[in-house]
Amino acid sequence: MTPEEFRRYGRQVVDFIADYQERIESYPVLSRALPGEVLAGLPEHPPEEGEGFEAVLADMERVVMPGITHWQHPNFYAYFPANASGPAILGELLSAGLGVQGMLWATSPACTELETRVMDWLAELLDLPARFRSDGPGGGVIQDSASGAALVAILAAMHRADGGASGRGGVTGRRTLYVSSQTHSSLEKAARMTGIGAANVRVVDVDPGTLAMDPAHLDALLTEDAAAGALPVLVCATVGTTSTTAIDPVRAIGEVCRRHGVWLHVDAAYAGVAAVCPEFRWINDGLAEHADSYSTNPHKWLLTNFDCNAMWVADREALLGALSILPEYLRNRASASGDVLDYRDWQIPLGRRFRALKLWSVIRWYGAEGLREHVRTGVRLAQDLAAEVAADPGFELLEPHPFGLVCFRPLWDDLDGDAADTETLRLMERLNASGELYLTHTKVSGRVLLRMAIGAPATTGDHVRGAWKLIRAEAAAAGPASG
Ligand SMILES: *Cc1c(COP(=O)(O)O)cnc(C)c1O
């Protein structure tokens, strides 16, 4: 493709995206494609001769769009938001356009140094501890995902716990990891990948009311395991759990970790970015004193296209000890000088994209005030919805709901237990099949709850009120006396 052709088709692609943004509300939120339908629309064999890009754009409309669930739709309330924004999309395009591979400082100094600066900016925007900044012993790095960040944290923690023996090989004995029943599943996955093993993932009790990890039980488990000869590697505390945005007591957990000399990783994948607003900085309590690593996802609620996870460590020595490796073909003068960072040593793959460009674009476009406004809007809409749910005798609201997620369930008269859960799930399926909105569910204390996560930039009060009206009407139509 010549630059001239690129210019022509590039304009068409940008127009395609802008048109999509303009008419996104005309699509059913949840794709109605059946299994195999997209596949059946695609030729079985690749083309022998090249085709014009018009053909790709035509198939985008014909084959791809019917199989798209519209994550940027203002009535998308499922999972957590995965905000895409104009500046992030453009930043992503710039990154693709440069096509650099930033594994080493030397392979594109700007790719490394812009990332260093932007991660320091984000640490400042979130008011994170000074020791996470790159001018101290710690520093920030962009990872692909919160799952990847957790895996990297475990590898660093393991290196610190056993002095590198696990990396060299020949380690015997049991190593343990500490989570709660509310911790994200990526921690168990990482335990499998790191050889700790799922059987050595210790599940700390939670307070049945708040679903927050119990530090006293953590203390007891650590004591028991150490006495039995195990090597405790890492404790994961969560700020804003995936199921209900519950918050573990980071400070109290950190004190336990300190006593036992165990690495504390704080997973704030969804909620961490709320700290752009001073009124949410309480979620950072205990980080400065206790967190060895911390991660949050600008690719959820902070307007930055997937993938962009922000991870910080308080001391990068263990991380580099665990992951740096220097084959001859990567040797270069800049790395040897010690004057530069090589982010390949901070992550699993060797290669890395220039992701900092999109985060930089987002922060510059919105500014701190614009980011705060976005978070505040999501929280305000969620609090308004929660007030409506609380006032409705046909529904039960889960408290607390500090961010943009509201969990609730209809109270089905004459039905309880599993029968009520079945009815709630049926309601959810009908709502999602309507195409008007998309929400998901979770289970708390054995009961099914609907989850409504608000935070798409296009969502307004009218959208949320419309969604709530539809939920009430559907519930009333189904149940004998609810709504
Ligand atoms: C979403 C989420 C994750 C996983 O995020 P990825 O970036 O997709 O790996 C991990 N932890 C929590 C608390 C989450 O909400």
The ligand as an SDF file (V2000), in Angstrom:
LIG
                    3D

 15 15  0  0  0  0  0  0  0  0999 V2000
  -10.9820   -6.8660   35.3230 C   0  0  0  0  0  0  0  0  0  0  0  0
  -10.1780   -7.3090   36.4810 C   0  0  0  0  0  0  0  0  0  0  0  0
   -8.9960   -8.0330   36.3110 C   0  0  0  0  0  0  0  0  0  0  0  0
   -8.5540   -8.5490   34.9690 C   0  0  0  0  0  0  0  0  0  0  0  0
   -8.2220   -7.5280   34.1100 O   0  0  0  0  0  0  0  0  0  0  0  0
   -7.4210   -7.8140   32.7560 P   0  0  0  0  0  0  0  0  0  0  0  0
   -6.7310   -6.5330   32.5120 O   0  0  0  0  0  0  0  0  0  0  0  0
   -8.4460   -8.1530   31.7400 O   0  0  0  0  0  0  0  0  0  0  0  0
   -6.5000   -8.9440   33.0000 O   0  0  0  0  0  0  0  0  0  0  0  0
   -8.2370   -8.3200   37.4230 C   0  0  0  0  0  0  0  0  0  0  0  0
   -8.6220   -7.9240   38.6420 N   0  0  0  0  0  0  0  0  0  0  0  0
   -9.7540   -7.2410   38.8560 C   0  0  0  0  0  0  0  0  0  0  0  0
  -10.1320   -6.8190   40.2390 C   0  0  0  0  0  0  0  0  0  0  0  0
  -10.5820   -6.9260   37.7780 C   0  0  0  0  0  0  0  0  0  0  0  0
  -11.7360   -6.2820   37.9920 O   0  0  0  0  0  0  0  0  0  0  0  0
  1  2  1  0
  2  3  1  0
  2 14  2  0
  3  4  1  0
  3 10  2  0
  4  5  1  0
  5  6  1  0
  6  7  2  0
  6  8  1  0
  6  9  1  0
 10 11  1  0
 11 12  2  0
 12 13  1  0
 12 14  1  0
 14 15  1  0
M  END
$$$$
